[in-house]
Amino acid sequence: MHTTVTEKHIYGKKVRTNNQNTDVILGLWEEFLRLDLKGDVYAVYSNYTSDFTEDYDLHIGTEEAFTNESSVTIPTGDYYVIEVDSTVPNAVYNAWLEIWNSDLQRAYKTDFEFYAKDGGVKIFLSIE
């Protein structure tokens, strides 16, 4: 499914990492979750070196600003959206495995996971 997203400013925690550094990614999630923030959560992937096999910036946050945060902008644009069944264990990771093995023409600009406060999860991919 394709959709247009309007610009969003996300405030939270950031690391520079890659998909081989799962400990760094999990550590960032743990650090963010300790903040006990309310509302929708975004995991934003940007500043890709090249593609999913190389380094990128990962920001995890919300649209609400708080102290000592890092920020990132999700630009307005057309995105390919994948709905994730959040009731299935490892569903987000499995969705990414399918994305990495697909023939989607990804732009590797800004991608993000959207975790709605109602439990819904969607992955938004910047596409060519």
N, C-alpha and C positions, 0 to 999 in steps of 0.2 A: 504494500500500500504506500502511495506517495502522499505527502502532506507538506504544506508550507508552514514554517515556524517563524514567528516574529522574534526579534532580538530579545535576549534575556541576559541579565547580569547575575552570575552565580558567585556566591561568597562562601569560602570554606577553606579547606586544606589542600595542599598541592605537593606533588612529587614529580620528578623526572624519572621515568622508568621504562621498562619494556615487558613484554609478555613472559619472558623467562624469569623475571623477578617477582614471583608470586608472593614471597614473604614481604616485600616492600608494599605491594598492593594491599595485602591483607592488613599490614601494619597501619596504612593510611586509613582504611575503613575502621579499624579499631579506634584510632585516634579521633576520627570524626564522630563515631557513635558515642564516645565518652562525653562529647559535648551535650548530648541529650537534647538536641534541637527538635522542634516540632515542625510538621508540614512536609511538603513534597521535597524529595532529595534528588539531586542530579549528580551523576558521575560523568564528567566531561573529558573527552580525549581530544587533544589538540597539539599543534606544533610538532606534527609527525616528522621524523627525519626522512622517511620515505614511505613506508607502509607498516602493516601490523607486525612485521618481523624486526623492526628497528625501534629506537627510543621515541617516546612521546611524553607530553605533559598530561598528568591525570589530576584533575581537580574534583573533589567531592564536596558538595555544599548545597545551599538553599538559596532562594531568592531574597532572603532576609539577611541584611548585613549584621555582623557582630564583630566584636573586637579581635584584633590580631589575625585577621583573615587574609587570605589570598583571594584574588578574584579573576574571573574569566568571563568573556562575553561569548554567548552562543549567537552567531550571526543569523540575521534573517535569511531564509533560503528554502529551497525544496529539499526534503529529506525522504529517504526510504525508511518506512517504519515497520518494525517487527514486534508483534505482541508476544510477550513471554508468559507462559503459564507458571505463575509464581507459586503454585501449590506443589510443583514437582521439584524434588531436591536437585540442586545444581543446574536449574533451568537456565539461568543467565549465562553461565559458563558454556552449557551445551548449545545455546543459541549462538554464542560467539564462535564456537567450533564450526557450526554450520555456515556462518557468515564467512569465516576464513577459507572454507573449502568451496564456496560458491563462486559463480562467475559474475557477481555484481560488479559494476563499474564504479568503484568507490573513488571519491575525490581525495580522501585523507586530509581533509581540512579540519572540520570539527564534527565529531560524533558524540553522542551522549546516551546514557541510560537515564530513564525517568522512572523514579520510584514514587508513585502516588501514595498519599497518606491513606487511601482506601485499600492499599495492597496491590494495586495493578502495577505492572512493569512493562515498559516499552523501550526498545532500542531504536534510536534515530541515527541514520547513516547519511553523511554527506555523499552525494553521488555526482557523477560526471553528467 
